[in-house]
């Protein structure tokens, strides 16, 4: 397919914790054929700053075509609708 689908994923990967929801979101996007720009939040401070900037309570957050889709559950719903 010539039109590649692109998604931006912001997810938390700390030295002592890899967010399982971020891993799940990345796997779902890749499975649906998306090229994922994987933005790793490496500290609690980075994560907190991201959440404040985007006015969200959780990570991961997925953006497709400049629109925030949401976390892993919202991404799953979005992908299910796109397939239907």
MDTraj code that builds the backbone (N, CA, C; nanometers):
import mdtraj as md
import numpy as np

residues = "UNK UNK UNK UNK UNK UNK UNK UNK UNK UNK UNK UNK UNK UNK UNK UNK UNK UNK UNK UNK UNK UNK UNK UNK UNK UNK UNK UNK UNK UNK UNK UNK UNK UNK UNK UNK UNK UNK UNK UNK UNK UNK UNK UNK UNK UNK UNK UNK UNK UNK UNK UNK UNK UNK UNK UNK UNK UNK UNK UNK UNK UNK UNK UNK UNK UNK UNK UNK UNK UNK UNK UNK UNK UNK UNK UNK UNK UNK UNK UNK UNK UNK UNK UNK".split()
xyz = np.array([
    [0.0851, -0.1174, 0.0000],
    [0.0000, 0.0000, 0.0000],
    [0.0891, 0.1229, 0.0000],
    [0.0603, 0.2190, -0.0845],
    [0.1463, 0.3358, -0.0976],
    [0.1227, 0.4376, 0.0137],
    [0.0011, 0.4462, 0.0610],
    [-0.0278, 0.5392, 0.1708],
    [-0.0007, 0.4707, 0.3030],
    [0.1135, 0.5042, 0.3633],
    [0.1430, 0.4402, 0.4913],
    [0.0678, 0.5134, 0.6010],
    [0.0162, 0.4357, 0.6928],
    [-0.0558, 0.4924, 0.8064],
    [0.0472, 0.5226, 0.9146],
    [0.0375, 0.6410, 0.9727],
    [0.1342, 0.6815, 1.0742],
    [0.0627, 0.7151, 1.2050],
    [0.1273, 0.6779, 1.3136],
    [0.0764, 0.7097, 1.4465],
    [0.1934, 0.7557, 1.5325],
    [0.1645, 0.8464, 1.6238],
    [0.2641, 0.8871, 1.7236],
    [0.2170, 0.8322, 1.8575],
    [0.3071, 0.7620, 1.9235],
    [0.2767, 0.6991, 2.0522],
    [0.3703, 0.7565, 2.1580],
    [0.3121, 0.8143, 2.2619],
    [0.3889, 0.8590, 2.3787],
    [0.3652, 0.7574, 2.4885],
    [0.4749, 0.6974, 2.5363],
    [0.4600, 0.5951, 2.6404],
    [0.5747, 0.6036, 2.7396],
    [0.5460, 0.5551, 2.8589],
    [0.6411, 0.5623, 2.9695],
    [0.7282, 0.4373, 2.9735],
    [0.8599, 0.4599, 2.9703],
    [0.9571, 0.3520, 2.9881],
    [1.0610, 0.4029, 3.0871],
    [1.0447, 0.3638, 3.2130],
    [1.1352, 0.4053, 3.3188],
    [1.2347, 0.2929, 3.3458],
    [1.3462, 0.3258, 3.4109],
    [1.4447, 0.2196, 3.4405],
    [1.3851, 0.1015, 3.5169],
    [1.2873, 0.1292, 3.6034],
    [1.2300, 0.0230, 3.6857],
    [1.0874, -0.0153, 3.6459],
    [1.0380, 0.0413, 3.5344],
    [0.8987, 0.0138, 3.4978],
    [0.8759, 0.0435, 3.3500],
    [0.8277, -0.0556, 3.2774],
    [0.7828, -0.0357, 3.1393],
    [0.6314, -0.0492, 3.1407],
    [0.5646, 0.0574, 3.1013],
    [0.4182, 0.0578, 3.1055],
    [0.3616, -0.0481, 3.0108],
    [0.2891, -0.1470, 3.0643],
    [0.2353, -0.2529, 2.9786],
    [0.1294, -0.2019, 2.8812],
    [0.0610, -0.0936, 2.9162],
    [-0.0413, -0.0376, 2.8273],
    [0.0234, 0.0267, 2.7047],
    [0.1411, 0.0857, 2.7247],
    [0.2156, 0.1419, 2.6126],
    [0.2630, 0.0341, 2.5172],
    [0.3106, -0.0761, 2.5733],
    [0.3533, -0.1898, 2.4908],
    [0.2341, -0.2432, 2.4117],
    [0.1196, -0.2544, 2.4785],
    [-0.0026, -0.3049, 2.4137],
    [-0.0459, -0.2126, 2.3000],
    [-0.0433, -0.0814, 2.3254],
    [-0.0844, 0.0145, 2.2225],
    [0.0073, 0.0042, 2.1005],
    [0.1363, -0.0064, 2.1238],
    [0.2318, -0.0169, 2.0121],
    [0.2054, -0.1431, 1.9315],
    [0.1839, -0.2548, 1.9987],
    [0.1579, -0.3806, 1.9298],
    [0.0290, -0.3738, 1.8475],
    [-0.0749, -0.3125, 1.9029],
    [-0.2017, -0.3012, 1.8300],
    [-0.1846, -0.2156, 1.7050],
    [-0.1148, -0.1022, 1.7199],
    [-0.0948, -0.0130, 1.6059],
    [-0.0131, -0.0811, 1.4963],
    [0.0948, -0.1464, 1.5348],
    [0.1775, -0.2153, 1.4363],
    [0.0986, -0.3283, 1.3698],
    [0.0196, -0.3973, 1.4484],
    [-0.0630, -0.5051, 1.3938],
    [-0.1665, -0.4556, 1.2946],
    [-0.2077, -0.3294, 1.3098],
    [-0.3060, -0.2695, 1.2189],
    [-0.2380, -0.2001, 1.1005],
    [-0.1047, -0.2148, 1.0935],
    [-0.0339, -0.1612, 0.9779],
    [0.0166, -0.0190, 0.9922],
    [0.0191, 0.0317, 1.1138],
    [0.0673, 0.1681, 1.1355],
    [0.2187, 0.1708, 1.1522],
    [0.2792, 0.2759, 1.0964],
    [0.4190, 0.3076, 1.1224],
    [0.4173, 0.3909, 1.2506],
    [0.4770, 0.3393, 1.3575],
    [0.4662, 0.4029, 1.4892],
    [0.5910, 0.4851, 1.5195],
    [0.5689, 0.6139, 1.5427],
    [0.6753, 0.7022, 1.5927],
    [0.6696, 0.6897, 1.7449],
    [0.7586, 0.6103, 1.7998],
    [0.7556, 0.5717, 1.9410],
    [0.8305, 0.6751, 2.0254],
    [0.7554, 0.7588, 2.0950],
    [0.8134, 0.8633, 2.1796],
    [0.8190, 0.8116, 2.3229],
    [0.9391, 0.7877, 2.3693],
    [0.9580, 0.7300, 2.5023],
    [0.9706, 0.8410, 2.6063],
    [0.8881, 0.8336, 2.7090],
    [0.8977, 0.9224, 2.8255],
    [0.9812, 0.8473, 2.9290],
    [1.1025, 0.8991, 2.9579],
    [1.1999, 0.8206, 3.0330],
    [1.2059, 0.8499, 3.1821],
    [1.1366, 0.9546, 3.2264],
    [1.1368, 0.9875, 3.3693],
    [0.9951, 1.0221, 3.4135],
    [0.9732, 1.0172, 3.5429],
    [0.8424, 1.0604, 3.5964],
    [0.8195, 1.2073, 3.5622],
    [0.9261, 1.2876, 3.5673],
    [0.9137, 1.4307, 3.5386],
    [0.8697, 1.4524, 3.3934],
    [0.9327, 1.3807, 3.2999],
    [0.8930, 1.3902, 3.1585],
    [0.7481, 1.3482, 3.1407],
    [0.7112, 1.2398, 3.2065],
    [0.5746, 1.1881, 3.1965],
    [0.4753, 1.2890, 3.2525],
    [0.5053, 1.3436, 3.3708],
    [0.4154, 1.4418, 3.4326],
    [0.4030, 1.5668, 3.3462],
    [0.5138, 1.6124, 3.2871],
    [0.5111, 1.7306, 3.2009],
    [0.4266, 1.7041, 3.0765],
    [0.4404, 1.5855, 3.0170],
    [0.3602, 1.5486, 2.9004],
    [0.2113, 1.5495, 2.9362],
    [0.1776, 1.4867, 3.0483],
    [0.0368, 1.4787, 3.0895],
    [-0.0200, 1.6180, 3.1144],
    [0.0581, 1.7060, 3.1757],
    [0.0115, 1.8429, 3.2010],
    [-0.0074, 1.9185, 3.0692],
    [0.0882, 1.9043, 2.9792],
    [0.0814, 1.9761, 2.8511],
    [-0.0402, 1.9352, 2.7694],
    [-0.0718, 1.8060, 2.7699],
    [-0.1822, 1.7547, 2.6885],
    [-0.3120, 1.7393, 2.7669],
    [-0.3076, 1.7773, 2.8945],
    [-0.4263, 1.7709, 2.9817],
    [-0.4876, 1.6315, 2.9833],
    [-0.4011, 1.5328, 3.0064],
    [-0.4458, 1.3937, 3.0185],
    [-0.3977, 1.3398, 3.1521],
    [-0.4645, 1.2350, 3.2004],
    [-0.4303, 1.1766, 3.3301],
    [-0.3402, 1.0551, 3.3189],
    [-0.3301, 0.9982, 3.1984],
    [-0.2579, 0.8719, 3.1844],
    [-0.1722, 0.8707, 3.0583],
    [-0.0762, 0.7816, 3.0591],
    [-0.0062, 0.7436, 2.9377],
    [-0.0281, 0.5938, 2.9231],
    [-0.0220, 0.5403, 2.8053],
    [0.0197, 0.6018, 2.6802],
    [-0.0885, 0.6912, 2.6208],
    [-0.0457, 0.7719, 2.5234],
    [-0.1380, 0.8507, 2.4429],
    [-0.0986, 0.8329, 2.2972],
    [-0.1996, 0.8087, 2.2141],
    [-0.1785, 0.7860, 2.0713],
    [-0.2383, 0.9027, 1.9937],
    [-0.1628, 0.9484, 1.8937],
    [-0.2082, 1.0542, 1.8037],
    [-0.2013, 1.0007, 1.6612],
    [-0.3108, 1.0190, 1.5860],
    [-0.3156, 0.9797, 1.4454],
    [-0.3684, 1.0990, 1.3669],
    [-0.2945, 1.1376, 1.2638],
    [-0.3313, 1.2542, 1.1815],
    [-0.3536, 1.3782, 1.2664],
    [-0.2706, 1.3970, 1.3689],
    [-0.2791, 1.5160, 1.4517],
    [-0.3904, 1.5143, 1.5549],
    [-0.4668, 1.4067, 1.5590],
    [-0.5780, 1.3958, 1.6542],
    [-0.5403, 1.2976, 1.7645],
    [-0.5650, 1.3392, 1.8896],
    [-0.5389, 1.2486, 2.0011],
    [-0.6478, 1.1433, 2.0057],
    [-0.6059, 1.0167, 1.9963],
    [-0.6993, 0.9045, 2.0033],
    [-0.7246, 0.8682, 2.1496],
    [-0.6185, 0.8653, 2.2284],
    [-0.6294, 0.8324, 2.3699],
    [-0.5328, 0.7220, 2.4067],
    [-0.5670, 0.6506, 2.5120],
    [-0.4830, 0.5431, 2.5638],
    [-0.5047, 0.4123, 2.4908],
    [-0.4600, 0.3033, 2.5527],
    [-0.4654, 0.1745, 2.4827],
    [-0.6092, 0.1273, 2.4593],
    [-0.6989, 0.1500, 2.5546],
    [-0.8387, 0.1084, 2.5347],
    [-0.9042, 0.1867, 2.4210],
    [-0.8802, 0.3191, 2.4198],
    [-0.9376, 0.4032, 2.3139],
    [-0.8769, 0.3683, 2.1785],
    [-0.7482, 0.3346, 2.1794],
    [-0.6817, 0.2945, 2.0546],
    [-0.7419, 0.1656, 2.0019],
    [-0.7679, 0.0715, 2.0919],
    [-0.8302, -0.0547, 2.0518],
    [-0.9673, -0.0285, 1.9889],
    [-1.0472, 0.0598, 2.0494],
    [-1.1797, 0.0928, 1.9963],
    [-1.1680, 0.1617, 1.8603],
    [-1.0728, 0.2545, 1.8487],
    [-1.0504, 0.3264, 1.7230],
    [-1.0151, 0.2284, 1.6109],
    [-0.9231, 0.1369, 1.6405],
    [-0.8808, 0.0409, 1.5386],
    [-0.9934, -0.0537, 1.5012],
    [-1.0753, -0.0934, 1.5975],
    [-1.1890, -0.1817, 1.5691],
    [-1.2892, -0.1113, 1.4753],
    [-1.3146, 0.0170, 1.4998],
    [-1.4071, 0.0926, 1.4136],
    [-1.3478, 0.1095, 1.2745],
    [-1.2170, 0.1318, 1.2666],
    [-1.1520, 0.1519, 1.1372],
    [-1.1594, 0.0256, 1.0522],
    [-1.1581, -0.0910, 1.1170],
    [-1.1648, -0.2192, 1.0456],
    [-1.3068, -0.2483, 0.9973],
    [-1.4056, -0.1974, 1.0709],
    [-1.5466, -0.2297, 1.0409],
    [-1.5932, -0.1687, 0.9103],
])
top = md.Topology()
chain = top.add_chain()
for i, resn in enumerate(residues, 1):
    res = top.add_residue(resn, chain, resSeq=i)
    for name in ("N", "CA", "C"):
        top.add_atom(name, md.element.get_by_symbol(name[0]), res)
traj = md.Trajectory(xyz[None], top)
